[in-house]
């Protein structure tokens, strides 16, 4: 169980620490070098030199991978902690909303549940997890080791699209695909790839996806051009 937790923490979807596969984790654990995930950051390098297959290069690579993992985004750390029901999208939502792991730890279940994309089941899992003294001590050790606990900075833009979904299809004159997504997210919104009844608006540029237009028309979702999109970004309101 402990080995599985460490492997999950080091996996690509979490802290992405290369060199901590199943066999190596089990080896280090059997030697008493790994009791939990925080022990990754205090590995006894001198002891590694005594093991077969661990030369200077492999040890240096391992140290570099561990050091690099310290700066992973907060959402990756949250996934790595393996809190029940908390997946990547929920972790992103928590990291963006609170901006620091300590604030998440101090938040009530009601506050966490109110975040778009989280809900009561995840909120209870998170608050139950942080209520355990051993887990809080684990975070303290990760913090002391220099692991990043800070989430993405809040955008200076007014959060006029907070929790709202805007789908963009086709090519816009003044925005490329990355700029479109960044502009929506900077205002608190989401930029999903599909249209649903929760979509606030569909923005249409040149050569749009016909199926998205059809879906928007079927659901009665407003369709905007680029001028309407810029109005939406500025005001958070649909053009009249």
N, C-alpha and C positions, 0 to 999 in steps of 0.2 A: 504493500500500500504506500509506504514512504517512497520507495523507488519509483513507483508510478507517478506520484506527485512531483518528484524532482524531474523526471523525464518530461512531464507535461509543462512544467515551468520553463524548461530549457528548449522546448519545441519551437518550431518555426512560427507557429501562430501566436506564440506568447513572447518569451524573452530571446528566442532565437540564438541560443548559445551553442555554437558548433562544437562538436566533440563530446557531447554528453548524451550519447545514445544509451540504449538499454544495457549493453554489456559493460560499458565503462561506469555507468552509475552503480550497477550491482557490484562491480569490483571495489569502487571507492566506499560503498556502503558496507561491504563485508570487512573492510579494513578499518571501519570505524571513523572514516574521514567525512562521511556525509550522513547527518542525522535528520536534516531538513533542508529546505531550499536556501535558507540564509547561509548555510555552511559552504555553499558554492563560492561565496565571496571571501572565505577565510581558509581556503585550501592550503595545506602545508606543502609548499613547493619543494622543499628539501626532501620530504618523504617521497614525493613523486619520483625524484631522481633515483631512488632505490629500487623502483619497480621496473620490471622488464618492459621494453618497448617505449620507455619514456626518456627520450634524449632531449638535448637542449632545444631543438627545433619544435618538437611536439609540445613540450612544456610551454615554450614561448607562445605558440599558437593558441594553446588552451588559455593562458593568461590574457592574451589579447582579446579572445572571444568573450571571456568573463568581463573584462574591463569595458568592452564595447556595449555589452548588454546593460550596463548601468545607466546609459543614456536613452534607453528605449522609451517610447511614449507611455504615459500613465495607463492608457487603455491596454497596452500589452501586458503591463504588470498586473492589472486587474484580471485579465484572462489567465495569466500565469498562476494567480493565487487559487484558481480552481474553485471559486465560489459557486455553489450549486445554482443552476439555472442562468448564470450570468455568462452570456456569450459575447462575441466581438461587438455586435451592434449596441447591446446594453452597456458594455464597458465604455464604448465611445461616448455614449450619451451621458454617462456619469462623469467621465473625465472632462467633457466639454462644459457641463453644467456647473460642477463644483470647482474645477480648476486645481484641486489638490486632494491627495488621498486623505489627509487629516480631516478635511471638511466632510468628505464622504463618511468617515468613521464617526463624526460627531452628529451627522444628520439623522433625523427621525425617519421611521418607515413611511410616514405620510408624505414627508418632503420628497423622499426618493421616489415613491410611487407616482407622484404628480408629474414626473419628468416624462416627456414624450418618448415612447419606445421602451419604457421600463415596466411600470405596473406593480401591482401588489405582491405578486409571487416573487419576483426578483428582489423587491424592496425588503421583504421578510428574510430572504436568504442572506442578503447583504448585512442587515442589522443583526441577524442571528450570528453571523460569522464574526463580525467585529466585536460582539459582546463577549466573546471567548477571550479570556486573559492571555492565553498562550498565543492566539493569533495577533493580538495587539503587541505582545512582546516581539513576535516575529517581524512585524512592521518596523518596530523600533530598531531591530538589528539590521534590517535592510536599509533603513534610513542612515544608520551609523556607517554602513558599508559604502554609502554614496550612491545608492540606487535612486533614480529619479522618481519623485512622488508628485511632481507638478504636471498639471494638464495643460492643454493648449491655451494660449492667452485669448481672452475674450476680444472680439473685434471691436474697434472703436466705432464702427458703423452702428446706427440705430437698429435695434433688433425688430424691425418692422415685419419680418416674415417668420418670427419665432414659431417653430412647430408646424410650419406650413410647407406643403410640397408643391414645387413648380417643375413641370416637365418641359424640357426644351427639345424640339425636334427640327432638324434642318440646319442650315448654315446661316449665322447672323453676320451682318456686315462689320460690327464693331467688337465682336467677342469671339475668341476661339473656344473650343470645348472646355478647356481647363479654366478659362476666365469666367465662363458662364457659371460653372459649378462653384467657383470661388466667390463670385458675386452673390449668389443665393445663400451659400453657407455663411458668408460674412455678416449677413443680416438675420441669421438665426434659422434660415430655412433649410429644406432638403431638396436634393435634385435627383429623384429616382429615375430609373430608366423606363418605367411603365406608368400608364394612366389608370387611376382607380377613382372610386367615388369620393375619396379623401383629397384628391388633387385640387389645389386651389385654382390653377390655370395651366393651360398648355400654350407655350410660346412657339410660334411657327416661323421658321426662316425659309431659305431656298431649299428645294428638294427635300421636303419633310417626309417622314415615315407615314405612309397613308393609313396604316393600321392604327396608329396613335391618334390621328385625326378622327377616324371613324369611331374609335372608342370614346373620345372626348365628346363627340356629337351624341353618341348613344346615352352617355351619362349626364349630358347637359353641363359639362365642364367648360367654362369660358375659354375662348381661343384668342390669343393676343399676337400682334405683330411686334417687331423690335421696339417701336416707339412705346407701345403699351407695356412691354417688359421693363423699359427704363422707368416708366411711371410707377410700376409696381415696386421696383427696387428702391425708389425714392420715398414713396408714401406707404407702401404695404397694402395699398388699396387697388382694386380693379378700376381701370379707366371707365368713366361714365359714357 
